[in-house]
Amino acid sequence: MRQFQRFGSTSALAWTSLALLLLVAAAAPASAADKALPVPRFVALRSDKVNVRTGPGDQYPIDWVYQRKDLPVEIVAEFQNWRKIRDADGTVGWVHERMVTGRRSVVVRGQVRALHDEPKPESATVARVEPGVIAKLLQCEPLWCRIEASGVAGWLRRDEIWGVYPNETIQ
């Protein structure tokens, strides 16, 4: 009994099918993973415990550990599956790509801020947010961004938060 098949005896239909499959695969659009994302860009930490290393690899020592899930960080460089990140204080280090997510968040800066009902300073205050609060980023217009913290949504001036670029529009 034969346990293998020789190339010479493979049917023309099988070769045609394989060639067609390869052509379709080559013509398919690139996946999101194949497309390069811009650097720099903002992302958020995926976990409550994220090791930050001195270099891009497990062989580098852990410099510190973030313990704030959803903390916004800026990716400032990439090397293979490692991301060099910068936080709101300017601290820089390397994390594995699995430790960040594209979900956007911001951190409130400065002092206690009034969260407004509309993107206008005279609009009603729906809540007050403390500096250091991490909020989900929902939308950004030229001067204002809509955020959600602890189930309450409202507007803050762009200069009252960190985690969004000056001219970035988010819908």
Backbone torsions as a table, in degrees:
resi	resn	phi	psi	omega
1	MET	NA	134.9	-177.8
2	ARG	-81.7	133.2	-178.2
3	GLN	-107.8	1.7	176.2
4	PHE	-145.8	163.4	-179.2
5	GLN	-118.7	136.5	-179.0
6	ARG	-82.2	150.9	178.7
7	PHE	-59.4	-35.4	-177.9
8	GLY	-64.4	-23.0	-176.8
9	SER	-99.7	1.5	179.0
10	THR	-69.5	137.1	-175.4
11	SER	-70.5	151.6	177.5
12	ALA	-61.4	-33.9	179.3
13	LEU	-63.2	-40.9	179.4
14	ALA	-64.4	-43.6	179.3
15	TRP	-65.9	-39.6	178.8
16	THR	-63.9	-42.0	178.6
17	SER	-62.8	-43.3	179.3
18	LEU	-63.5	-44.0	179.7
19	ALA	-62.5	-41.7	179.1
20	LEU	-65.1	-41.4	178.1
21	LEU	-61.2	-43.6	178.7
22	LEU	-64.8	-38.1	177.5
23	LEU	-64.8	-43.2	179.1
24	VAL	-63.9	-42.7	179.9
25	ALA	-63.9	-39.3	-180.0
26	ALA	-68.8	-30.8	-177.8
27	ALA	-85.5	-12.4	-177.8
28	ALA	-66.8	144.6	179.0
29	PRO	-65.4	152.3	179.6
30	ALA	-66.4	145.4	177.4
31	SER	-74.9	167.7	179.1
32	ALA	-60.2	-33.3	-179.8
33	ALA	-67.8	-27.2	-179.3
34	ASP	-79.5	-16.9	-178.0
35	LYS	-90.3	132.1	179.8
36	ALA	-72.4	134.0	175.9
37	LEU	-90.7	153.1	-177.8
38	PRO	-68.7	149.3	173.2
39	VAL	-128.6	124.4	6.4
40	PRO	-80.8	161.9	174.6
41	ARG	-157.6	154.7	177.6
42	PHE	-92.3	141.7	175.1
43	VAL	-141.0	-176.4	177.3
44	ALA	-130.1	154.4	176.6
45	LEU	-71.2	138.0	-174.4
46	ARG	-85.1	-18.9	-170.3
47	SER	-135.5	163.1	175.1
48	ASP	-75.8	-12.0	178.3
49	LYS	-135.0	110.2	-179.4
50	VAL	-127.5	116.6	177.5
51	ASN	-76.1	130.1	177.1
52	VAL	-110.1	124.4	-174.0
53	ARG	-106.5	162.9	-179.4
54	THR	-77.7	-14.5	179.9
55	GLY	-152.3	173.9	-175.3
56	PRO	-83.9	75.7	177.3
57	GLY	168.6	158.5	179.0
58	ASP	-65.0	-20.9	-179.6
59	GLN	-73.8	-14.8	178.9
60	TYR	-84.8	145.4	-178.1
61	PRO	-69.4	151.5	174.4
62	ILE	-75.3	124.5	-178.2
63	ASP	-88.5	-39.4	175.8
64	TRP	-163.5	174.3	-178.5
65	VAL	-128.7	122.9	172.3
66	TYR	-77.3	142.0	177.7
67	GLN	-129.4	42.0	180.0
68	ARG	-137.8	93.6	175.8
69	LYS	-56.8	143.3	179.4
70	ASP	74.3	4.3	176.4
71	LEU	-60.0	128.2	177.7
72	PRO	-73.1	138.4	175.0
73	VAL	-138.7	158.7	179.4
74	GLU	-109.0	127.1	173.5
75	ILE	-80.2	120.4	-177.8
76	VAL	-110.0	-13.0	176.8
77	ALA	-160.5	160.1	177.8
78	GLU	-135.9	144.3	172.3
79	PHE	-144.0	110.6	-175.2
80	GLN	51.4	-121.0	-178.9
81	ASN	-101.1	27.2	176.7
82	TRP	-114.0	144.1	-178.9
83	ARG	-122.4	127.7	173.8
84	LYS	-87.1	121.6	-174.7
85	ILE	-117.3	157.9	175.7
86	ARG	-131.3	135.7	178.9
87	ASP	-98.9	-178.2	-176.1
88	ALA	-62.8	-23.8	178.9
89	ASP	-87.0	-5.3	-179.4
90	GLY	92.4	2.8	179.1
91	THR	-71.3	135.8	-174.6
92	VAL	-122.8	143.4	175.7
93	GLY	-171.1	178.4	-175.6
94	TRP	-109.7	135.8	175.4
95	VAL	-131.9	155.3	175.6
96	HIS	-71.0	146.2	-177.3
97	GLU	-57.3	-27.0	179.5
98	ARG	-68.1	-15.8	-175.6
99	MET	-89.8	-0.4	176.9
100	VAL	-124.5	156.4	179.3
101	THR	-133.0	153.2	178.8
102	GLY	-74.6	-8.2	176.2
103	ARG	-59.5	135.9	-175.8
104	ARG	-96.8	138.6	174.8
105	SER	-141.1	167.7	178.0
106	VAL	-136.6	163.6	174.2
107	VAL	-121.4	135.7	-179.6
108	VAL	-73.8	134.7	-177.1
109	ARG	-110.1	157.0	168.4
110	GLY	85.9	-97.9	-173.7
111	GLN	-133.7	-176.3	175.9
112	VAL	-61.3	131.8	-175.6
113	ARG	-117.5	145.1	174.6
114	ALA	-83.6	124.0	175.4
115	LEU	-89.6	117.9	-171.9
116	HIS	-94.8	153.0	177.6
117	ASP	-69.3	-33.8	-180.0
118	GLU	-133.8	163.6	-179.7
119	PRO	-78.8	60.0	178.9
120	LYS	-145.7	139.4	-178.2
121	PRO	-64.2	-26.8	-178.9
122	GLU	-86.4	-3.0	-179.3
123	SER	-72.9	163.8	-176.9
124	ALA	-61.4	145.6	175.1
125	THR	-87.7	124.7	-179.8
126	VAL	-96.5	-21.1	178.7
127	ALA	-169.0	167.8	172.3
128	ARG	-117.2	135.6	-178.5
129	VAL	-118.9	137.1	-178.2
130	GLU	-79.6	153.3	172.7
131	PRO	-62.9	142.2	-178.6
132	GLY	93.0	-10.3	177.5
133	VAL	-66.0	134.2	175.5
134	ILE	-97.0	128.7	-177.3
135	ALA	-130.4	153.4	175.1
136	LYS	-74.2	133.9	177.6
137	LEU	-88.4	120.0	-176.3
138	LEU	-102.3	-40.4	-172.9
139	GLN	-163.4	148.1	174.3
140	CYS	-136.9	132.5	171.6
141	GLU	-106.9	-179.1	-176.9
142	PRO	-53.7	-42.7	-176.3
143	LEU	-112.2	-15.0	-173.3
144	TRP	-129.7	152.1	173.8
145	CYS	-129.4	141.3	176.6
146	ARG	-95.4	128.9	-177.7
147	ILE	-129.3	168.1	174.4
148	GLU	-135.4	125.4	177.6
149	ALA	-133.7	128.8	179.8
150	SER	52.0	39.3	176.5
151	GLY	80.7	2.3	179.3
152	VAL	-110.9	126.9	179.9
153	ALA	-108.6	146.2	177.1
154	GLY	-175.7	-174.3	-173.4
155	TRP	-110.7	136.8	171.1
156	LEU	-125.2	152.2	173.5
157	ARG	-65.5	145.4	-178.1
158	ARG	-56.0	-35.6	-178.0
159	ASP	-77.4	-0.4	177.7
160	GLU	-96.3	-1.5	-177.7
161	ILE	-132.1	160.6	173.2
162	TRP	-124.0	134.7	178.5
163	GLY	133.5	10.5	178.8
164	VAL	-144.6	143.2	-179.3
165	TYR	-78.7	154.7	-175.2
166	PRO	-55.9	-39.0	-176.8
167	ASN	-106.8	12.9	-176.7
168	GLU	-78.8	131.3	175.0
169	THR	-106.5	132.8	179.6
170	ILE	-127.2	126.9	-177.8
171	GLN	-109.1	NA	NA
